[in-house]
Amino acid sequence: MRDFVIQATHDPGELARITNALSLADVNIKSIAGLAIGNQALIRIIPDDVDADRSALREGNIRFEEHELVTVLLENRAGELTGVAAKLADAGLNLEAVYVVGLDGDLIELALAVDDAKKAKKILE
């Protein structure tokens, strides 16, 4: 699983411009996160089709960074994320983003963007 990170201006229509480029290429967004601070915005997208997403963003002249994600399945209860975050911290890894990508009963699936996905996968196995 991969995510795409887009730095945008915090102006009306920016999200529509980005999602329009994806929809024209039939890219479905599995998960999205966004945050605006001042006049800047950061949008992170997990698409259902990585290659199509990459092509659509390039064709739309939308600059992006792409990252491999690490997924974990946790019990949906207090303290579970703390355990994951502590393991990453103890290994000297920075957590850049967290997505909820699935819920099933008492389980929650998270996708994590970290500065070293390979190391994080090994630690969280």
Backbone torsions as a table, in degrees:
resi	resn	phi	psi	omega
1	MET	NA	141.0	-178.5
2	ARG	-133.0	153.7	172.2
3	ASP	-123.0	160.7	179.6
4	PHE	-120.1	128.8	-176.9
5	VAL	-110.1	124.0	-176.5
6	ILE	-122.2	123.4	172.8
7	GLN	-92.4	125.9	-176.1
8	ALA	-132.0	170.5	172.5
9	THR	-84.8	153.1	179.3
10	HIS	-90.3	71.4	-178.9
11	ASP	-123.8	151.6	175.6
12	PRO	-56.6	133.9	176.0
13	GLY	94.8	-9.7	-177.8
14	GLU	-63.7	-46.3	178.9
15	LEU	-64.0	-40.2	178.6
16	ALA	-62.6	-38.5	179.1
17	ARG	-63.1	-43.1	-178.3
18	ILE	-69.9	-49.0	-177.8
19	THR	-69.2	-28.3	175.8
20	ASN	-64.5	-42.9	178.4
21	ALA	-59.0	-38.9	179.3
22	LEU	-71.9	-42.4	-178.0
23	SER	-66.2	-34.1	177.5
24	LEU	-63.3	-24.3	178.0
25	ALA	-99.9	12.6	179.9
26	ASP	59.0	33.6	177.2
27	VAL	-88.8	123.3	175.6
28	ASN	-91.4	137.9	178.5
29	ILE	-92.4	116.9	178.6
30	LYS	-77.4	-37.9	179.5
31	SER	-155.1	149.2	-179.5
32	ILE	-144.9	145.8	174.6
33	ALA	-138.1	145.2	178.8
34	GLY	-149.4	152.4	-179.3
35	LEU	-152.4	132.8	176.6
36	ALA	-113.5	134.5	173.6
37	ILE	-132.0	115.9	-177.1
38	GLY	62.5	-128.3	-177.9
39	ASN	-98.2	12.3	179.0
40	GLN	-116.2	149.8	177.5
41	ALA	-133.1	149.4	175.3
42	LEU	-123.5	123.8	-178.9
43	ILE	-120.3	129.3	179.0
44	ARG	-120.7	130.1	-174.6
45	ILE	-128.5	133.5	168.4
46	ILE	-106.3	112.2	-179.8
47	PRO	-91.6	164.6	174.7
48	ASP	-82.1	-18.7	-179.5
49	ASP	-134.5	101.4	-175.1
50	VAL	-62.0	-45.6	-177.9
51	ASP	-64.3	-43.0	179.2
52	ALA	-66.3	-38.6	178.2
53	ASP	-62.7	-48.2	179.5
54	ARG	-57.3	-47.1	-179.8
55	SER	-64.1	-43.2	-179.0
56	ALA	-62.7	-42.5	179.1
57	LEU	-66.0	-41.2	177.6
58	ARG	-63.3	-45.3	179.3
59	GLU	-64.2	-32.5	178.2
60	GLY	-83.0	3.9	-179.3
61	ASN	56.2	41.6	179.9
62	ILE	-108.1	116.1	-178.5
63	ARG	-74.8	144.2	-176.6
64	PHE	-153.8	162.5	167.6
65	GLU	-116.8	150.7	-177.3
66	GLU	-124.2	138.0	-177.3
67	HIS	-137.6	145.1	172.0
68	GLU	-76.6	141.1	179.2
69	LEU	-109.1	156.0	176.3
70	VAL	-113.1	130.9	179.1
71	THR	-105.9	145.9	176.4
72	VAL	-137.6	145.8	176.7
73	LEU	-111.2	121.4	-175.4
74	LEU	-126.1	158.6	169.4
75	GLU	-71.1	141.1	-177.5
76	ASN	-85.6	78.2	-179.6
77	ARG	-151.1	164.3	-177.7
78	ALA	-58.9	135.8	173.4
79	GLY	95.7	-14.6	-177.7
80	GLU	-64.6	-44.6	179.4
81	LEU	-66.9	-33.6	177.4
82	THR	-58.5	-42.8	179.3
83	GLY	-61.8	-42.8	178.9
84	VAL	-66.0	-47.6	-178.8
85	ALA	-61.3	-38.9	179.9
86	ALA	-66.5	-41.7	177.8
87	LYS	-60.9	-43.4	179.1
88	LEU	-64.3	-44.2	-179.5
89	ALA	-63.2	-43.3	179.6
90	ASP	-61.5	-27.5	178.6
91	ALA	-89.5	2.9	179.2
92	GLY	75.6	22.8	-178.8
93	LEU	-97.8	139.4	176.3
94	ASN	-93.2	131.6	175.7
95	LEU	-90.3	120.3	-175.4
96	GLU	-99.4	-30.3	179.3
97	ALA	-161.5	153.3	176.1
98	VAL	-132.5	131.6	176.3
99	TYR	-121.1	143.4	165.2
100	VAL	-88.9	118.8	-178.5
101	VAL	-114.9	-4.7	177.2
102	GLY	-170.2	147.1	174.9
103	LEU	-133.1	134.9	178.4
104	ASP	-149.6	100.7	-178.4
105	GLY	61.3	-119.6	-179.2
106	ASP	-94.0	14.1	-179.5
107	LEU	-114.0	148.1	177.0
108	ILE	-131.9	133.5	176.7
109	GLU	-103.9	127.1	179.1
110	LEU	-114.3	146.8	170.0
111	ALA	-113.1	129.8	-175.7
112	LEU	-116.0	133.0	171.0
113	ALA	-100.2	119.8	-179.6
114	VAL	-129.7	165.4	-176.2
115	ASP	-76.1	-9.9	175.1
116	ASP	-147.2	89.7	-175.2
117	ALA	-62.3	-38.7	-178.6
118	LYS	-62.0	-46.0	179.3
119	LYS	-66.3	-39.9	-179.7
120	ALA	-64.6	-41.0	178.7
121	LYS	-59.6	-42.4	-179.4
122	LYS	-64.4	-42.4	-177.6
123	ILE	-68.7	-36.8	-174.1
124	LEU	-91.9	1.9	179.1
125	GLU	-65.5	NA	NA
